[in-house]
Amino acid sequence: MNIAITGSHGFIGSALCQALAARGDVATRLGRGEVNASNLEGVDAVVNLAGANILGGLWTQRRKALIRDSRVQTTWRLSQTLASMKNPPRVLISASAVGLYGDRGDEKIDEHAPPGSGFLSRVCVEWEEATTPAAKRGVRVVHPRFGMVLGEDGGALKRILPLFKLGFGGKLGHGRQWMSWVYQDDAIAAILFAIDHDVLSGPVNVVAPNPVTNAEFTKALGALVHRPTFFTVPAFAFNLLGSMGREMFLASTRALPRRLQAAGYTFQCPTLASCFGRKISICSSGRLAKEGDMAEKEIGSVEHFFGHLGVAAIKIKGPLKVGDVIHVKGHTTDFTETVKSIQLKHESIQAAKKGADIGIKMDGKCREHDKVFVVTPD
């Protein structure tokens, strides 16, 4: 198939182009000013992902206008173009967001829920309504309402991960607000699923079936980077940002993918636990791991470090051998080391403090309670 894409250079658009190429489809990238009937002739489907970054700046009146117009007006022009064609593409996948639902507390929300009343809700409603001309022309229109998209190459994690790695991660406000999220690969797969399955039309929540509270997300991300999450950002700090702070950071949206699952879609990452650590992990350099990077598994903790010997006494809870690469992490410790020698507890009293299992000769300096991870190919 030939799939035309607007917003093809963004976080989702770039990954979508790769996925289309991998399955043998043609991805036609449409830049600004390229949405016209001649460029859409012979196209089987259109995926509309255009829109200014919601977090690209404070929500001044000018910024709000850009957020709205880059979505609504772009989608309207695209929809009008499709409606004018003699043989339009058979399906239009036009992005939306779960921000449409607004702040709903603990309410479980599916696609039948009415919109909220905030700025994002109004933008999403207009965004979806802008596809009306194409729908009236007979084009099947699907509105994937995306939650927070998590992935290795960008999105929300790229913004918040540096703070968590520095130990400054913490819950937002009381932390009980629900977060609807989706793994990037699931977001892409859901778009392809919507293209291929005529049963889907209208709004479709593209979120994992297990939303989490902000407190749960914070704890999981802290564990991913092996850092504490003691901090709490008080709600009043976000209220100072006006509607942006309230809608982006404090609003609670517990959306569920009812229509997507009813159509037969199976999630690769239905839970945050299946996403963090297995799909999204931290490589030995401390950044988000990508294909070809090294994964890590915790195998023990430092009981004592004998500086004059250069030996760490370690309490072991996993296999380790000479030649393994380990990553030692703590509040002030972060280095990798190749295991040169291992002394069992009974072989050297000096090398192993009471309670430790082995002694490891190393060049780096560590402290008591530092975590030890073995680094392996992912």
C-alpha positions in Angstrom: 0.0 0.0 0.0 0.9 3.6 -0.5 0.5 5.5 2.8 0.7 9.3 2.9 1.8 10.9 6.2 1.7 14.4 7.6 3.9 15.1 10.6 6.2 12.3 9.4 9.3 13.6 11.1 7.9 13.6 14.6 8.4 11.0 17.3 5.5 8.8 16.1 5.7 9.7 12.4 9.4 8.7 12.0 8.7 5.3 13.7 5.6 4.8 11.5 7.6 5.3 8.3 10.1 2.7 9.4 7.3 0.3 10.3 5.7 0.8 6.9 8.9 0.1 5.1 9.5 -3.0 7.2 6.3 -4.5 6.0 6.8 -3.5 2.4 4.5 -0.5 2.2 5.4 2.9 0.6 5.5 5.9 3.0 4.9 9.2 1.2 5.9 12.0 3.5 3.9 15.2 3.1 5.5 18.4 4.2 4.0 21.8 4.7 2.4 23.0 1.5 2.4 19.5 0.0 -1.1 18.5 0.9 -2.9 18.7 -2.5 -4.8 16.4 -4.7 -1.9 15.7 -7.0 0.3 14.4 -4.2 -2.6 12.2 -2.9 -3.5 10.5 -6.2 -3.0 6.8 -5.9 -2.6 6.9 -2.2 -4.4 4.1 -0.3 -4.5 5.7 3.2 -3.5 9.0 4.9 -2.2 9.3 8.4 -2.4 12.8 9.8 0.0 13.4 12.7 0.6 17.1 12.1 0.5 19.4 15.2 2.8 21.7 17.2 4.4 20.3 20.3 2.0 20.7 23.3 4.9 21.2 25.6 6.9 23.4 23.2 6.5 26.5 25.4 4.3 28.2 28.0 0.6 28.5 26.9 0.5 32.1 26.0 -2.4 33.1 23.8 -0.1 33.0 20.9 1.1 29.6 21.8 -2.4 28.3 22.3 -3.4 29.6 18.8 -0.4 27.7 17.3 -1.3 24.5 19.1 -4.9 24.7 17.9 -4.3 26.0 14.3 -1.5 23.5 13.6 -4.0 20.7 14.3 -7.4 22.0 13.3 -6.6 24.1 10.2 -4.1 21.5 8.9 -6.7 18.8 9.3 -9.5 20.8 7.8 -7.4 21.6 4.6 -6.4 17.9 4.3 -10.0 16.8 4.7 -11.3 19.3 2.2 -8.6 18.1 -0.3 -9.7 14.5 0.2 -13.4 15.5 -0.3 -12.6 17.2 -3.6 -10.8 14.1 -5.1 -12.5 11.9 -7.6 -10.9 8.8 -6.1 -9.9 9.7 -2.5 -7.9 7.3 -0.3 -10.2 4.8 1.4 -9.1 5.7 5.0 -7.9 8.7 6.9 -6.2 8.1 10.3 -6.3 11.5 11.9 -4.6 11.9 15.3 -6.3 13.0 18.5 -5.6 12.6 22.2 -7.1 11.5 25.5 -6.7 15.1 26.5 -10.2 15.4 25.0 -11.7 13.8 28.2 -10.2 16.4 30.6 -9.8 15.8 34.3 -12.1 12.9 35.3 -10.7 11.7 38.6 -11.0 7.9 39.1 -13.6 7.4 36.4 -12.9 4.7 33.9 -13.2 6.2 30.4 -13.9 4.6 27.1 -14.7 6.1 23.7 -18.3 6.9 24.6 -17.3 9.3 27.3 -18.2 13.0 26.6 -15.4 15.6 26.3 -14.1 17.8 29.1 -14.2 21.5 29.2 -10.5 22.6 29.2 -8.4 24.0 26.5 -7.1 20.6 25.3 -10.6 19.2 25.3 -11.8 22.0 23.1 -8.8 21.6 20.7 -9.3 17.8 20.4 -13.1 18.2 19.7 -12.4 20.7 16.9 -9.5 18.6 15.7 -11.7 15.6 15.2 -14.6 17.7 13.8 -12.2 19.0 11.1 -12.3 15.6 9.3 -16.1 16.0 8.6 -15.6 16.8 4.8 -13.7 13.6 4.2 -16.2 11.5 6.2 -19.1 12.9 4.2 -17.2 12.1 1.0 -17.2 8.4 2.1 -13.6 8.2 3.5 -13.4 5.9 6.6 -12.1 8.2 9.3 -10.4 6.9 12.5 -9.4 9.2 15.4 -6.6 7.5 17.4 -6.8 9.2 20.8 -3.2 8.8 22.0 -2.2 8.7 25.6 1.4 9.6 26.7 3.6 7.7 24.3 6.7 6.1 25.8 9.7 5.1 23.7 13.5 5.0 23.6 14.0 7.8 21.1 11.9 10.7 22.4 8.5 11.6 23.7 7.8 12.1 27.4 10.7 10.0 28.6 13.3 12.2 26.8 12.1 15.2 28.8 11.8 13.7 32.3 14.5 11.0 32.3 17.4 13.4 33.0 15.8 14.6 36.2 15.1 11.1 37.4 18.7 10.1 36.6 19.9 12.9 38.8 17.8 11.7 41.7 15.3 14.6 41.4 12.3 12.5 40.2 9.1 12.7 42.2 5.4 12.6 42.1 3.4 15.6 40.9 1.0 17.0 43.5 -0.7 14.2 45.5 0.3 11.7 42.8 -3.2 10.0 42.7 -4.0 11.4 39.2 -4.3 8.7 36.5 -1.9 8.6 33.6 -3.0 7.0 30.3 0.1 5.8 28.5 1.1 3.6 25.6 4.4 2.1 24.4 5.6 3.6 21.1 5.5 0.2 19.3 1.9 -0.3 20.3 1.0 3.2 19.1 2.5 2.4 15.7 1.0 -1.0 15.6 -2.4 0.4 16.5 -2.2 2.8 13.5 -1.4 0.0 11.2 -4.2 -2.1 12.7 -6.7 0.8 12.1 -5.5 1.0 8.5 -6.0 -2.7 7.9 -9.3 -3.3 9.7 -12.4 -1.7 8.2 -14.3 -2.4 11.4 -12.7 0.5 13.0 -13.9 4.1 12.5 -14.4 7.1 14.7 -12.6 7.5 18.0 -10.3 4.8 19.2 -8.4 5.1 22.5 -4.7 4.2 21.8 -3.6 3.6 25.4 -2.4 0.6 27.3 -5.2 -1.4 29.0 -3.6 -0.7 32.5 -3.3 3.0 33.2 -1.3 3.9 36.3 -1.3 6.7 38.9 1.4 9.4 38.8 2.8 7.9 42.0 3.0 4.5 40.5 4.6 5.8 37.3 7.2 7.8 39.4 8.1 4.8 41.4 8.5 2.6 38.3 10.7 5.1 36.5 12.8 5.6 39.6 13.4 1.9 39.7 14.3 1.8 36.0 17.1 4.3 36.5 18.0 3.0 40.0 17.4 6.3 41.7 15.2 7.3 44.7 12.0 9.3 44.1 11.6 11.1 47.4 10.6 14.5 46.0 7.1 15.8 45.5 6.4 18.8 43.3 3.6 20.6 45.0 0.4 21.3 43.1 0.7 25.1 43.6 3.8 25.0 41.4 1.8 23.8 38.5 -1.1 26.1 39.2 1.3 29.0 38.7 1.5 27.8 35.0 -2.3 28.3 34.7 -4.3 25.9 32.5 -1.1 24.4 31.1 0.0 23.2 34.6 -3.4 21.9 35.6 -4.2 20.1 32.3 -0.8 18.7 31.5 0.4 17.6 35.0 -2.4 17.4 37.5 -5.4 16.3 35.4 -6.5 12.6 35.9 -7.5 10.6 32.8 -8.1 6.9 33.2 -8.8 5.9 29.6 -9.2 2.4 28.4 -8.8 0.9 24.9 -12.2 -0.7 24.6 -12.7 -0.4 20.9 -9.2 -1.4 19.9 -9.3 -4.6 22.1 -12.8 -5.4 20.9 -11.5 -5.3 17.3 -8.9 -7.9 18.2 -5.8 -5.9 18.8 -3.3 -7.5 21.3 -0.9 -5.2 23.2 2.8 -5.8 23.2 3.1 -3.9 26.5 -0.2 -4.1 28.4 1.4 -3.1 31.7 4.1 -0.6 32.7 6.2 -3.5 34.1 6.2 -5.1 30.7 7.3 -1.8 29.2 10.0 -0.7 31.6 12.9 -3.0 31.9 11.9 -5.4 29.1 11.1 -3.0 26.2 12.6 0.2 27.7 15.7 -0.2 29.7 18.9 1.6 30.7 22.1 0.7 29.0 25.5 0.7 30.7 26.1 4.4 29.8 23.1 5.4 31.7 20.9 6.5 28.8 17.9 4.7 27.4 18.9 1.5 25.7 18.5 1.0 22.0 18.9 -2.0 19.7 22.5 -3.3 20.0 23.0 -1.8 23.5 23.7 -3.7 26.6 21.0 -4.6 29.2 21.6 -4.8 32.9 20.4 -7.2 35.7 20.9 -6.5 39.3 23.1 -9.2 40.9 24.1 -7.8 44.3 25.0 -4.9 46.5 28.3 -3.7 48.0 28.7 -4.7 51.7 32.2 -3.0 52.1 35.0 -1.6 50.0 38.6 -2.2 51.0 40.3 0.8 49.3 43.8 -0.3 50.1 43.2 -3.6 48.4 40.9 -2.4 45.6 38.4 -5.1 46.6 34.7 -4.8 46.9 32.9 -7.3 49.2 29.6 -8.0 47.6 26.4 -9.7 48.7 25.5 -11.8 45.7 22.0 -12.7 44.5 22.8 -13.7 40.9 25.5 -15.5 38.9 28.8 -13.8 38.2 32.1 -14.9 36.6 35.5 -13.5 35.7 35.3 -11.5 32.5 31.7 -10.2 33.1 31.1 -6.5 32.9 29.5 -5.0 35.9 27.9 -1.6 36.5 28.2 -0.2 40.0 25.7 2.5 40.9 25.0 4.6 43.9 24.3 8.2 45.0 27.9 9.2 44.1 29.0 6.1 42.2 28.5 5.3 38.6 31.1 3.2 36.7 31.5 0.0 34.7 34.2 -2.6 35.5 35.4 -5.9 34.0 35.6 -8.6 36.7 39.3 -9.4 36.9 39.2 -11.9 39.8 36.7 -13.3 42.3 37.5 -14.4 45.8 35.0 -16.5 47.7 34.3 -15.7 51.3 36.1 -18.7 52.7 39.2 -17.9 50.6 39.9 -14.4 52.0 38.6 -13.0 55.2 40.1 -9.7 54.3 38.2 -9.6 51.0 34.8 -10.3 52.4 33.2 -8.6 55.3 30.7 -10.6 57.4 27.5 -11.0 55.4 29.2 -10.7 52.0 29.6 -13.6 49.6 32.5 -12.7 47.4 35.2 -10.2 46.9 35.8 -8.6 43.5 39.0 -6.9 42.5 38.2 -3.6 40.7 39.8 -0.3 39.7 36.9 1.9 40.5 36.0 3.0 44.0 32.6 2.3 45.5 30.6 2.6 48.7 28.6 0.4 51.0 25.0 -0.2 49.7 25.9 0.6 46.1 24.0 -1.6 43.7 25.9 -4.0 41.4 24.5 -5.0 37.9 25.8 -7.4 35.4 25.9 -6.0 31.9 24.8 -8.4 29.1 23.8 -8.1 25.4 20.1 -7.2 25.2 
